[in-house]
């Protein structure tokens, strides 16, 4: 513990030095005060936000180190006053609306009461080479190996899950098997999810990657097996989550230093950090609900049944921005289906006066896209030329990409894909005429 404590102290010292090397980053780390490490360094009391330390190191490893050294943070009204003075001393504006009683302080190291590693690394070493291999109940050695898997991997995984503090309305589905279809499993997972979303097959999980000898905490979907999500639902999940870190892994070297208290802490923290995201992605896939203000440079495809009455504005929408977003979306869809060969050939071009995007179906058939973008909802009227309307009605594999509720500030909008002539799904009204004087 003393080694971890000394390493953490050095990281705290390095974080304080940011005040001299990058004042803007230092000040911004105090914008949303949550928990602070406080200590007297060089004769001065210092308050160090956890996110200031986490900015330079892996966030969850830092949180684990703090948990090991300090345990849980304390509230302290006297330190709240000193913290305000600290803000003033360093020219940092005290945030409005902060609830002072929720600010926590790591003040003094806890007693060294660490217990042994919760998972036995030697068992993982023994089982890893058998992950995914055939199991025969008639083989006494393999049968004994199966019992070891059940006792030291499956049962321990479930005990880990049971130790987690579940958010209200959440439940646990325990791991039940150490072998599937006559083979040793390559991993275990106990799933944590909101009970009302049990049929969605989106979940948090904790478990063991036996093959790679790692512990895993993640947010994912059911990607294989009889009851897996559809390929479209999996794709929507991956698109929504693109660019986000959705899993933590701990190597066998790290596992040797992780007791049940540590594992419970990091799982609780991960779920708390991602709970809102978990519920948002379910809303997106199954309820056509997405908040575009939270994203940049994205189009979110909704169902054709989506309806909204957002009022149109006269906001100027740049065609080149829309073209780039559609191409990026099409390329994601193709690459997700492992068609990189097609994705690289998605392009924009003109056919006469019509601006088109040439893309592909997963099977390689051409896919032609006309597009219209609006800051209004599905009921907001928009203009199309007779040539565009006829083109949509006369060409196979041609689609209208109707981009609605488009936010020009963060280049994000909702996408409804329509096929065929607009006469099939809209009322056409002539509002402009070509007038030629005789």
N, C-alpha and C positions, 0 to 999 in steps of 0.2 A: 504493500500500500504506500509505503514511504516513497518508492520510486515513482509511482503514478502521481502522488501529491507533488513531488519536486518537478516533474515534467509539466504538470498543470500550472504550477506557480510560474514557470518560465514562459508558458503561453500567455498567462495573464500579464506578465511584464512586457512581452512583445506587443500585446494588444494596447497597452498604455502608450507605447512608443508611437503608435499610429497617430496620436494627438500631434506629434511633431512632424511626422512624415506626410500625413494626408488628413488635414484638419476637417475637410468636408466629409470624408468617410467616417471619421471619428464622431462628428456631431450628428450625422444622420443615424448612427447606431443607437442614439438616445431618443429617437423620435417616438418610439412606442415602448416605453419602459415596462418590462415584465419582471424578469429576475436578474439580480446583480450579484456578482462576487464582490465583496467589500473587504478590504484589508489595508493595513498601514504599510506603505512602501516608501522607503527613503524619507520617513518622518511625516508623510502626508497620507491622509485617508483618501483612498481611491474607490470609486464605484465603476465596475467594469460590466457592461451589459453582456449577456451570454452570446448574443448574436454578433458582437464585436470579435469575440474569440472564434466563434464558428465561421466567420467570414474567411479566415485563413486556414482552417482545418475542417475535416469532415464533421458536419454538425452532430450526427448521432454518436460518433466516437467521443466528441467533446462532452456531450450530455452524459454519456456513460461514465466518463472520467469524473465529472462533477458529482454524479450520483454516488460513485464509489468513495470519493473523498469527503463529501459534505452530507450526503443523504438528501433529505427534502429541505427546501428553502423555508425560512421563517419570515413572518410579518413583524414589523417593528415600527411603531409610530415615531419614535425618536429618530430612527434612521431615515424615515420619510422626510423629516425636517432637514436633516443634514444633506440628504440627496438634493432637495430644492436649493440649498445653499451651494452645493457642488455645481448644479446647473448654472446658477447665476455667476459663480466664480469663473466658469469657462465660457460664458457668453452663449449658453444653450437655452433656447426658449422652452419653458415648461409646457408640455402638451396639454391642450384643452380636453376636458371631459375624462381625464384619467381617473380611475377609481383607486385611490391610494391604498385602500385596505387589501387590494389584490397584488400589490408589489411585494415580491419575495426577495429575501437576502440570504446568500450563503455566507455565513459569518465565521464559523469555526469547524474544523474537521471533526468528523464523527469518530467514535472509538473503532479501532481496527477489529471488526468482528466478521470478516469475510469467511464464507464457507467454501467448501471445495467446489470445483467445476460441476455444473449440473449435468451436463452430458459427458459421458466417458469417451474421451478421444481414442483410447485404445480399442474400444468396441467399433467406433467408426472406421478406424484403420483396418480392422479385421473384416468388416462387412463390405467396405467400398468395392472391393474387387468382385464381389458377387452380385452387385446391383444390376438388375436386368437379366441375370442368368437364370437358367431353368432350375426349378425346385422339384425334388422327388421325395415324397413322404417315406418311401421305402429306404432311402439313404439315411442312415442314422446320423452321419455327420451333418448333412444338410438340414435334417429335422432339428438337430440341436442348434444350428445356426438360425433357423427360423424362430425358435424360442428366444434366442438372444435378441433377435430383431424386435420381437414382440415386447419383450420386457424392457429393453434399454433404449429403443427408438420410438416405437409406437406409443407405449404407455407414458414415456417421458414427454413426448410431444403433446399428448392430451393433458398431462398435468400442467405443462407450461401454459396451454390455452386456458385451462380452468383457473389459473392464477391471475388472468388479465381482468382488469376492471372494465366491464362492458358498458358502453353507452346505453342509455335508456332505450328499450325496445329491441336490443340486439341479442343474438343467441349464438351458441357454439354448436357446430357439427363436428363431432370428434372423428379422428382418423380411426378406421376400423380394420384395415388390412395391412399386412406386411408382405403379402404376395398377391398378384393378380394374374389370372390366366396361366397359372403354373410357373410364374417367374417372380423372383424377388423384386420388390418395388425399388425403384431408383430414388424415391423420395417419399416423405410423408408430409401430410398437411392436415392441420385442424383448421376448419373454416369459421370465420366470424362474420356475421352479416345481420342486417336488420330483418327481423322476422317477416314483416310485410313484403319484403323484397326477396323472399326465399326462392321464388320461382325464376328470378332473373339470372341466377348463376353468376353474379358478380359478388366478390367477397374479399375480405382480408384473410390472410392465412399465416400461420406460423408452422414451421416444420424443419425437416432435415433433408438436405440434398446429400443422400448417402454416397452417390457416385463421386461427387466432388468434395465430400467431407466438409460441408458447410451448413450453418444454420441460416434459415431464410425467414424474413418477415416481408410480406408483400401485399399489394392490392392487385388483383387480377380477375380474369374470367375463366370459366370452364371451356378449355380449348380442344378437348379430346374426349372420346368415349361416347356412349349411346345418347347421353343427355346434354351434350355440349351445345353451346350457343350456335346459331347459324353463322356462316362465314360473313354475312352482311353485318350482323350484330358485333361480331369480333372486330371487324374492320372499323365500325363506328366507335367502338371502345378505344381502339388503338389510335384512331385519328384524334379523338377528343383528348387523349392522354399524351399525344405526341410531344416529345421534348421534356417530359416530366420523369423524375426518378421515382419509380413505383416499388422498389424493392431494396432491402438491406440484406447483406450477406456477411457472415462472420466465419473466417477461416479456422482451421483446426488449431492454429497457434492462438487465435483470439478466444476460441471456445474454452481453452484451458483456464482462462481467467474470468469466465462468466458463470456466476451462480444464478440460482432461480430469481433472486431479487433483481439482479441486473437484467435478465432476460424479460422479466415482467415489466420492468421500468421502460425498456426500449420499445417493447410491443405496445404498451399503453401510449407512449409518446408518438409512435408512428401512426397509430389509429387516430389519435386526437388531431394530428397534423393533417390527415387525409380524409377524415370523416365527411367534411363538406364536399370534397371532390368526389367521393364515392356516391353521395346522394345526387350530385349534379350530373354525373355521367348516366345514371339510371334515368333521371328526368329527360336527358337529351335523347337517349336511345328509344325509350318507350313512351314518353309524353310530349315529344316535340318541343321541349323547353330548354332554352339555352340563353345565357346572359352574355351578349356580344361585347359588353363593356369590359368583360374580364379577359378578353383575348385580343391579340393583334395579328393582322395578316392571315385571317382565316375565313373560310366559308363553311357553314354547317348545314349539311343537307338534311331537310325535314321531309316528312311525308307529303303526298299530294293533298291529303285531307287537312293540312294545316291552314288555319284562317286567322287573320289579324286585321284590325281596322286602324292601324297606326296611320296618322294623317301624313300625307305627302308634304315634303318641304321643297323649297327651290334650291336646295343644296346642290352645288356643282359636283358631279361625280366624274372622275377621270377614267376614260375607257381603258387606258393602258394598265391602270391599277386592277381593274376588274379582269382583264385578260390574264394578267400575271397570276391572280388568285385562282382563276379557273384552271389554268395550266398546272399550277402547283397541286390543286385538288385532284385533277385527273392523273397526274403522275403518282401521287400517293396511292390512289386506288389500284393502279396497275402494278406498282412495286409491291404493294401489300399482297397481291395475287402472284407475286414472283414473275412478273412480266416486265422486267427492266428493259428488255429489248424493245418493247412497245413504248414504254414511258419516255424514253429519250427522243422519240419521234413526234411527241405531241407538240403542235405548233399553231400559231395564229396566221391567218391569211385572208385576203379578200377574193371574193368571187363576184365580179362586177362591182356593184355598190354595197354588197352584203359582207359584213365583217364576220368571219367564221373562225372557229377553233376546230382543228382536225385532231381527233383523238381515236381511241380504239375500245372495242369491247374486250373482255378478258380472253375470248377465243381468237382475237386478232381481226375481227370484222371492223370496218371503219365506223367511226362514230362522229357525226358532224354536229356542232353546237352553235346555235345562235344564242345571244344573251341580251338581257335587259336588266338594268340595275336601278333600284329606287330606294329612297329613304323611307317611303311609305310601306304599308302592309300589303297583304294580298289583294285587298279591295281597292287599293289606290290605282287609278287608271294610268296607262302609259301609252306612248305612241309607237306604232310600227308602220312600216311602209307596205304597200300592196305587194311589192316584190318579196319582202320578207315573209309575209303571211302565205303567199303562194308557195314559196320555197319550203316552208315547214310542212305544207300539205302534200307536196308532190315528191318528196324524197324520203326513202327508207333510211333508218338509222340516223334520223335527224331529230334533234331535241332543242327545246327552248329552255335555257337556264334562266329562271326568274329569280333574281337576287333582290331580296326585300329587306327592309329595316336596316339598310346599309349605313354603317357609321364611318364617315370619312376620316375622322380623327385617328381611329385605330385600324382602319381598313379591315373591317370585319362585318360580315352580313350573313343572313340566312338564305339558303338555297332551296328552291322548289323546282324539281325537274318535270317538265311537261313535254308530251310527245304529240305530234300531229298538228293539224291546223287549229289555230286559236278559235275557229268557229265552233269547235267541239266542246270547249270549256269556258268560253268568254263571250260577252256581247260586244260586237264591233260597232263603233259609232264613228261616222265620218266627221272630223272636226276641221280638216284643212282641204282646200281644193287647189288644183292647178288652174290658174286663170290665164288664158291667152287671148289678147285683144285682136279682133279681126281687122 
